[in-house]
Amino acid sequence: MSSKQATETLPGTPPTPQITVRDTTAKSAQKNIQVVEFILGKEHFAIDLFDVKEVVEYTSITKLPNTPPYVKGIIDLRGEITTIVDLKQRLNINDSGGSTIEASRIIVLDEKITNSKMGILVDDVSSVSTFEMNQVDTTSESVDQDDTSILGIIKKKVNIKDKEVNELIIWIDIKPLVKDIKL
């Protein structure tokens, strides 16, 4: 934090001790998060932008035998074999059946968090957004559980029919969902 110092002396009086004032404005205390927003079924989700390498369009996936059901298979991404994980299956989200797999997107994850080339299959990627931490609810029952990968619920203000409402986005930590996947 920055500090400001103030000293005041009147003629004929000894100097007063220095007073340090700490700057505790909301700007210095506020942390912003940057996320990639995407859709799974009918729900909106987000993961940390710095966990993402790139977003690519769906390409045919080669299925692998003897893998968990959420491992869709592998793709050749510019000469690199990349494992594809179906995030809906990994999170046990029922498919709404509204979109075809060809309309899906693949979010390629940063190798620093996966230790291998890996991507997650999502229904659609909607945007990259920045939110202030005061827009994130981390007190929900589902966030408090130790076995969850939910970091918080982001309240995004959107206008629907000239009325401002909060759209809820589930902010997840992708690392624990992919750390145990080995092929």
C-alpha positions as CSV (number, residue, x, y, z in Angstrom):
1,M,0.0,0.0,0.0
2,S,1.2,3.5,-0.6
3,S,1.6,5.9,2.2
4,K,1.3,9.7,2.4
5,Q,3.3,11.7,4.9
6,A,2.2,15.0,6.4
7,T,4.3,17.4,8.5
8,E,3.2,20.8,9.8
9,T,5.3,23.4,11.6
10,L,4.2,26.7,13.0
11,P,6.8,29.5,13.4
12,G,8.5,29.4,16.9
13,T,7.3,25.8,17.7
14,P,9.2,22.6,17.5
15,P,8.4,20.4,14.5
16,T,5.6,18.0,15.1
17,P,6.3,14.3,14.6
18,Q,5.5,12.9,11.2
19,I,2.1,11.3,10.8
20,T,1.8,8.4,8.3
21,V,-1.6,8.0,6.6
22,R,-2.3,4.8,4.8
23,D,-4.1,4.8,1.6
24,T,-7.0,2.4,1.9
25,T,-9.0,3.4,-1.0
26,A,-11.1,0.7,-2.7
27,K,-8.9,0.9,-5.8
28,S,-5.8,-0.3,-3.9
29,A,-7.8,-3.0,-2.1
30,Q,-9.8,-4.2,-5.0
31,K,-8.6,-7.2,-7.0
32,N,-9.9,-7.8,-10.5
33,I,-10.2,-11.3,-12.1
34,Q,-10.1,-12.0,-15.8
35,V,-12.0,-15.0,-17.0
36,V,-13.1,-16.9,-20.1
37,E,-16.9,-17.3,-20.1
38,F,-18.4,-20.4,-21.7
39,I,-21.7,-22.3,-21.8
40,L,-22.3,-25.9,-20.7
41,G,-25.9,-27.0,-21.3
42,K,-28.0,-24.0,-20.1
43,E,-25.5,-22.7,-17.5
44,H,-22.8,-20.1,-17.7
45,F,-19.3,-21.0,-16.4
46,A,-16.0,-19.3,-16.3
47,I,-12.3,-20.2,-15.8
48,D,-9.3,-18.1,-15.1
49,L,-8.0,-16.5,-18.3
50,F,-4.4,-17.3,-17.4
51,D,-5.3,-21.1,-17.4
52,V,-6.2,-20.8,-21.1
53,K,-3.8,-21.0,-24.1
54,E,-6.4,-20.6,-26.9
55,V,-9.9,-21.3,-28.1
56,V,-10.4,-23.4,-31.3
57,E,-13.3,-24.6,-33.3
58,Y,-14.5,-28.1,-33.0
59,T,-12.5,-30.6,-35.0
60,S,-13.1,-34.4,-35.3
61,I,-11.9,-36.3,-32.2
62,T,-10.3,-39.7,-32.4
63,K,-11.7,-41.9,-29.6
64,L,-9.3,-43.8,-27.4
65,P,-10.1,-47.2,-25.8
66,N,-10.1,-47.8,-22.1
67,T,-10.4,-44.2,-21.0
68,P,-12.9,-42.6,-18.6
69,P,-16.2,-41.5,-20.3
70,Y,-15.3,-37.8,-19.9
71,V,-12.1,-38.2,-22.0
72,K,-13.5,-37.8,-25.5
73,G,-10.2,-38.7,-27.2
74,I,-7.4,-36.8,-29.0
75,I,-7.0,-34.3,-31.8
76,D,-4.1,-33.2,-33.9
77,L,-3.7,-29.5,-33.1
78,R,-1.1,-28.0,-35.5
79,G,1.0,-31.2,-35.2
80,E,0.6,-31.6,-31.5
81,I,-1.5,-34.5,-30.1
82,T,-4.0,-32.9,-27.6
83,T,-6.3,-34.8,-25.2
84,I,-9.9,-33.6,-25.2
85,V,-12.0,-33.7,-22.0
86,D,-15.8,-33.3,-22.2
87,L,-16.3,-30.8,-19.3
88,K,-20.1,-31.5,-19.2
89,Q,-19.4,-35.2,-18.5
90,R,-16.6,-34.4,-16.1
91,L,-19.0,-32.1,-14.1
92,N,-22.0,-34.5,-14.4
93,I,-24.1,-31.9,-16.3
94,N,-27.0,-33.3,-18.2
95,D,-26.9,-32.5,-21.8
96,S,-29.8,-30.2,-22.9
97,G,-29.6,-31.7,-26.4
98,G,-29.9,-28.2,-27.9
99,S,-26.6,-28.0,-29.7
100,T,-24.7,-30.4,-31.9
101,I,-21.1,-31.4,-31.1
102,E,-19.9,-29.7,-34.3
103,A,-21.1,-26.3,-32.8
104,S,-18.9,-26.9,-29.8
105,R,-15.6,-25.1,-29.0
106,I,-12.4,-26.5,-27.5
107,I,-10.6,-24.4,-24.9
108,V,-7.0,-25.4,-25.0
109,L,-5.5,-25.2,-21.5
110,D,-2.1,-23.9,-20.6
111,E,0.4,-26.7,-20.3
112,K,1.7,-25.3,-17.0
113,I,-1.5,-26.4,-15.2
114,T,-2.0,-29.7,-17.1
115,N,1.6,-31.0,-17.6
116,S,0.4,-32.2,-21.0
117,K,-1.4,-30.9,-24.1
118,M,-5.1,-30.8,-23.1
119,G,-8.3,-29.1,-24.1
120,I,-11.8,-29.0,-22.7
121,L,-14.9,-29.4,-24.8
122,V,-17.6,-26.8,-24.1
123,D,-20.9,-25.9,-25.9
124,D,-19.8,-22.3,-26.7
125,V,-17.4,-19.6,-25.6
126,S,-19.2,-16.3,-25.0
127,S,-16.5,-13.8,-24.0
128,V,-13.4,-12.8,-22.1
129,S,-14.4,-10.6,-19.2
130,T,-12.9,-8.7,-16.2
131,F,-14.8,-8.6,-12.9
132,E,-14.1,-7.0,-9.6
133,M,-14.0,-9.3,-6.6
134,N,-17.0,-7.5,-5.1
135,Q,-19.0,-9.1,-8.0
136,V,-18.1,-12.6,-6.8
137,D,-20.0,-14.4,-4.1
138,T,-17.7,-16.9,-2.4
139,T,-20.0,-17.6,0.6
140,S,-22.4,-19.9,-1.1
141,E,-22.9,-23.4,0.3
142,S,-21.4,-25.1,-2.8
143,V,-18.3,-22.9,-2.6
144,D,-17.6,-23.8,1.0
145,Q,-17.3,-27.6,0.4
146,D,-13.8,-29.0,0.2
147,D,-14.6,-31.4,-2.6
148,T,-15.8,-28.8,-5.1
149,S,-13.9,-26.9,-7.8
150,I,-16.2,-23.9,-7.6
151,L,-14.3,-20.8,-6.7
152,G,-17.4,-18.5,-6.6
153,I,-20.5,-17.2,-8.3
154,I,-20.0,-14.2,-10.5
155,K,-22.9,-11.7,-10.6
156,K,-22.7,-10.2,-14.1
157,K,-25.1,-7.2,-14.7
158,V,-27.0,-7.5,-17.9
159,N,-29.9,-5.6,-19.4
160,I,-33.0,-7.6,-20.4
161,K,-35.9,-5.7,-21.7
162,D,-34.6,-2.4,-20.3
163,K,-34.3,-4.0,-16.8
164,E,-30.9,-4.7,-15.2
165,V,-30.6,-8.2,-13.8
166,N,-27.7,-10.3,-12.5
167,E,-26.7,-13.2,-14.7
168,L,-25.0,-15.9,-12.5
169,I,-21.7,-17.4,-13.8
170,I,-20.2,-20.3,-12.0
171,W,-16.5,-19.6,-11.6
172,I,-14.5,-22.9,-11.5
173,D,-11.0,-23.9,-10.8
174,I,-10.1,-26.1,-13.8
175,K,-6.8,-27.5,-12.2
176,P,-8.4,-30.1,-9.9
177,L,-10.7,-31.3,-12.7
178,V,-7.8,-32.2,-15.0
179,K,-4.9,-32.9,-12.7
180,D,-5.6,-36.6,-12.4
181,I,-6.2,-37.3,-16.1
182,K,-3.3,-39.4,-17.5
183,L,-3.2,-41.2,-20.8
